[in-house]
Structure formats: C-alpha cells, structure tokens
Amino acid sequence: MTDQGSLVGLRQVAIAANVSTATVSRAINTPHLVSSKLRERINEAVDRLGWVPDGTARALATKRSHTIGAVFPTLTHGDFARATTAIQQELQSKGYTLLLACSDYEIEQEFQQIKKFIERGVDGLILVGEHHHPELAKLLARRNVPTINTFVYSSETHGTCIGPDNRKLFFDMTKYLIDMGHEVFAVVAQSVENNDRAEARLRGIQDALAEEGIAVRPQHFAIGQWSISEGRHLFRRVMSTLPRPTAVICGNPSLAVGAYLESIAMGLSVPDDVSIVGYDDIEVMSHLPVSLTTVRVQSEQVGRNAARYLVARLEGEDIDIPFQCDTEIVIRDSSGPPPRNPASA
C-alpha cells in the first residue's frame, strides 16, 4: 500500500465504486441488504484502494460491534464442530464476526469467558445447554445481551433454546432396542457433571427401560470421559460381567467407536453377540467394518438457526425458526436382535 492508503476512507471508496457513501456503509455493515453485483463492485474498490474499515469508529458510531461470542464445552465433538462452521458461515453472510471460546465443561470457566466477551462488546452470545453459572442470568439481564442456548430443547423454556430434546432421542433409541427383544442393557456414557444434555439422555434410557420393567444393573453402568480409549476400557468392563449385556448404549461417538474396537479384541461378533449404538454421527461410524447405529442430530441446523435468531434479535426483525431441531435414528449394521443363548449368571 502507498502512503496515500492511510488517507483512504469511506468517501474515496464510494467515488471509486461510483456509489453513495451510504451504499458502501450498507455493504460493509449489512451486506445481505445489498445486491451481490453491487457488493462485488464495492469489494473490488476496497481491495484496489487497500481500505480497512475502522472497527472502533464503527462500533462507537453504531453502538454495535457486529461480533457474536460463542462458548462451547469443546470442539473435539463432531456436533459442536459442525455447528461452529454453520454459525460462522451464517454470521459472515450477515456482516458479523464470530468469537469463539471453549469451557472444557467447567461452569466457572464458561462464566469468565462470557464476562470477557461482554467486556469486549459482543452484541450477542451463543451458549450450550441450560445449566450455567448462577450469576449468569443477572449479568446478562444487567448488560442486556441477547443470548441463545443450543443443543438443548425444552417446551418449558421454548424460545430460549435451539436443539434436540435430549431425553426423547435416547428414549426412542432405547425403545428401538427393546422392540428388537433386548432385555439386558449396558450404558457406557460420558460424565454428566456440568452437562445437562448427557444427563437428559441418560434419563431417556432409564425412562424407556422403566416402562418395560427393566433396569440397568449397577455392573452394567459405566461413566467416563470422552475418548476412544475410554470407550474400549469401559466396554470391556461391562462385558466382563454376568449376565452379559446384549445391547450397549454409548453416550458419544468416540465411546461407541471404542466399544466396537474392543469388541473385536474380545472376539465378540457385532451384532450377533452384542448390539452397540451411539450418539452423534461422525464420519468414521459409517466406515468401520461393522457400521455403527447412532442418533444423528442436525448440528448444522442448530448452528445456523442460532445465528439467525441472534441476528434477527439484533436487527429488530421477525424470524420464524424451529427451536426444536430434527433428530433421527440412523440404523446400521451394529444393531440387531439379541443372541438366542446369551451368557448368563
């Protein structure tokens, strides 16, 4: 850039693009309100002149930063990673920038990250779940920051959350296995600490079994962390007990993949000896020698609708979106009827 580049401003860009300064401002601040042809012409002028909009001045003038903060527990989960991509794409198309942080399932860490985002002037927040720091609601109300909770849905809090009914999705999965004749179940799940979604999914399993007078025996219930190696360890533990489970429900995809790999090491045939099902549909689940039955959550839909909701709130626009997102049981080769002569005590 030449020395003149530092003198380039909105007016010079407008002259170069043969448009008004108001049109340039709209193309920068609310690009969805400007035709693609006009945006392209303005962007060419911006690139040619080397202009960089003054974000600080823009924020002072509009009292808006055009940034959205999102705090996820982790980005190693397939559903969170896919949702983040969808959020960023949607926000970018509306002229907003995404700021991202991870809480590692720690409520205090999430709270501190949210405070930092608010200090930096984010216009809105995307969070996960409905279980947050007890001081968060007061902070958000005091600072008037619009917020949406994701990957969770409850009719009692309709309009404040976008995601699946976590209890129902594992209730339906468990009923599917019951209807195939399974009676001895094991659960290999992640910790429910600071995770209301995992807690609701466990409740769905328990409720479906209770309707049939079935319970998960203590030796068949294993809680651990998120990893394939943990899935292997926990699967071997529950499968080394009697009566041997005929169906193992895994709380996340890594645990399900680990369970399947350990079944091979133990010489078990899936699903002839044991059915294995999981949650979330990461790519590897359909490419294993025995593809894994799982619950698929439309994570991209969650992210896209969360972004649309916040932008509409900030722009004062009406929006009609489904707050409860779609889920489906993806039936693959890893689930089938129980063995005719299962191992017993």
N, C-alpha and C positions, 0 to 999 in steps of 0.2 A: 504494500500500500504506500502511496505517496504521502508527503506531508499534508497535502490537501485532504487526505482521508479523514483526518481528525476534525475537519471542518464540515464534513458531510452530515446532513441532518435530514429530517423528515421532508422538508421543503425541496431539497435537492433531489431526493428520490422521487417525489411526486412529479417534478419537472421532467426528469429522465424517463419516467413511465407514462408521461402525458395524462396524468390523473390528478385528482384533488388530494390535498393532504389528508382529508377525512377518509378517502378511499384507502390510502396507504395505511392509515391507523386501523381501519377495519380489517384489512388484510393481515395485519400483524396481530391484533388483539382478538379478533373473532373471524378467523379465516373461513369458517363454514358459512358466513353471510356474504362471501364474495365468490363470484364465479371462478371456476378453475382456470379459465383462459386469462382472466384479469389477474388472478393470483400469480400465474406463471409470468406475466409481463412485469409485475411489481417485483417478484423474486429475482428476475433477471437484472433489473435495475439495482436492486440491493446488492447482488453479487458483484456487478460491474463496478459499483462505487465503493464497495467494501464497507458498507454501513452496518454497524451493530447497534440495535436499539438499546437505549439506556433503560435497563430494567428498573433501576432505583427511581429514576424520574417517572417512569410509567406507573410504578406502584404508588408513588406519592400523589400522582395526578388522579388515579382511579380508585385509590384506597384498596387496591386488589393486587395480589402478587401473581395471579394466574398459575399458582402451584397447588398441587394436591399432595398431601402426605399419606403414605400407606405404611402400616406396621403389620408385618406378617410374623407368625411364630418362627418360620424357617422358609427357605427357598429350595430345600432339598426335596420337598414333597412335590410330586407331579402336579397336583391340582393347584397349589399355590403358584408354582412357576408359570403354568399356563394362564392362570388368572392375571398375573402381573403383566404378561405380554399383552393380553387383551386390554387391560386398563391403560397401559401406556399408549397403545395404538389409538384407542378411543379418545383419550385426553389430548394427544398430539393433534388429532384431526380437528379439535375444538380450540386449539391455541393454548392448551395448558401443559404444564410440565409436572412429571411425577417425581416425588422424592420418596425414597424407599428405606425402610429400616427393618431389622429382624429382632424379635424379643426373646428368642430361644425358650418360649413358653414360660417366661418369667414376668409376672404381673408388674412388679416394681420397675423392671427394665422397660417394659412397654410404656408405663406411665411417664418415665423420664424421657423417653424418646418422643412421646406425644408433646410433652412440655417444650422440648427443644424445637419441634416442628412449629408449634404455636408461636414461640418466641421469634422464629424466622418468618412469621407472617403467612403461613399456608392459609389458603382460602377454605379448605375442607379436609376431612380425614376419612380414610378407609381403614377399618379395623377388622379383626377376625373374631368371631364368637361374640357372646353377650356377657361373658364373665370378665370384668375389668377391675382395675383398682377402685376402691370405694370412694376415692376423692375425684375420680374422673368426671362423673356426671356434673358435679358442681363446677369444675374447671371449664368444661365445655359450655355450660349454660352462662357462666360469667363472661367468657370471651366470645360467645355467640358464634361458635364454629360448627357448621353443619357436618354431621357425621353419619356414616352408614356402616352397620355391622354386616360382615359377609360370612359365607359358608355355614349359615345357620338360619333356620326359619321357624317361627312360632306364630300361630294365629293370635296369641295374646299380645305380641309386640309387632303385629303387622304394620308395615310402613317404615320400620326402623332397621330391618334386616333383609338381606338378599341371600338366598342359598337354599339348600335342601332341608327337608325335615329329617334330621339325622336318626331319630328314633325309628321313623317309619321305614327308612331304607334298609336297616338291618332287621327290622321286624319282618319285612317282606322276604328278605334273603333267607331268614331262618324258617319261615313258613314254607318256602320253596323246598328246603331240605327235609322238613318234616313231611311234606306231601309225598316225597320220594321214599319215605319209610324210615328215616333216621330217628333214632331214639337216644343214642349215646353221643353227646356233643362235647367238644373241647373248644375253648376260646383262647386264642393267642393274640393279645392286644397290647397296644401301647399304653403308657401311663395316662390316667385321667386327671392328673394334677394340673390345674390351670387349663384344662381342656374340656370345655362343656360339650364339644361336638363328640369326642370319644366317649364321654360319659353317657350321652344320649344314645349312641349306637349300642353300647352295652345294655342299656335299659331296653332297647328294642329287642335284642336277643332274649333277654330274660322274660319280657312280657309275652313274646311269641311262644316260648317254651312253657311258660306258666299256664297258658290257655290249654295246653295238651297234658298238663300234669307232669311236665318234665323239668328237671333242674340240672344245671351243670355241677357235677361233683367237684369238691374242692381240689382234688388232684388233677382235674382237667381244666383248671382255670389258671392261666399264666400271664402275668403282666410284665412288660419290659420296655425297652427303648426302641427307637426307630432304627433298624438296621437289618440287613440280610443275615448277618452272623447271629444276631439275637433271635431272628426267626428260626434259624436252624437249631439253636440251643433249646429254645422253648418248645419247639415241635417235638424234639427227641424226648424232652422231659414228660410231656403229656402222653406221648405214645408209648412210653415205657411203663405205664400203669395199667392196672386191670380194674374194671373191664376196659378194653382198648376202645377209644373213640372211633366211630365210623365216619364222623364229619368234624372237620376242624375249621372254625371261622376265624379268619385273621383280620386284625384291625387296620392294617395298611398294606400297600403293595409290597414293600420290602419284606415285611414279615411273611407274606404269602409266598414270595419267591424263595425266601429262606426255608420255609416249611417244605416246599416242593423239593428243593435240592437235598434237604436232609432225608426226605422220604426215599430218594434214590440211594443215599448212603446206607439207609437202614434196610434196603432190599424190599421196600413196600411198593406195591403197584397202585398207581393213582389213575382212575378212581375205584378200581376193583377192591382194594383193601381199605382205602380211606379217601373220602372226598375232601378237597381243600378249596376254600373260597376266600376271596379277599375284598378289599375296598380300594377304590380308585383304579383307573385303567391305564397304567403306564405301558409303554410300547413293548417292553420285554415280555409282558404277561401273555401276549398272543403269539410269541415266537419261541417259547420253550417247547421241548419235545412233547410235553402234555400242556396245552394252553390252559390258562387259569380262568375259571369263572370268577366274576367280580361285579361289584356295583360301580357303575360309571356315573360320575357327577359331571354335569356340563359346566366345567370350571370356566371356560371362556365366556359362557353366558353370564356367570356370576360376575366376573370382572368387568365385562362390557356394560352390564346393567348398573353396576355400582358406579362406574364412571359417568354414565348418562344421568343417573339420578342426581349426583352431586352437581354436575354442570347445570342441569335444569334448575336446581335449587338456587344456585349462584346467579344464574341469568334471569331468574324470576319467570321461568317458563313452566308450563304444564307438561307432564310426561306420564305416559301410561306404560308401565313395565310390569312384568310378572315378578313379584317379590319371592315367590316360591319357585325355585328352579327345577328343571327336569332332571330326573334320575332314571336309570334303567338297570336291570339285572342282565348282564352280558353272560349268557350261558355258553360255556366252552367245555373242553374235554375233561376237566379236573373234577367235575361233579357228576354223580350217578347214584343209583340205589345202593343201600348198604350191602356188605357181603352177606351171603346166606348163613355162614357159620363164623361170626365174628369171635375174636378172642374174648374170653370171659373169665371172671374170677373163679 
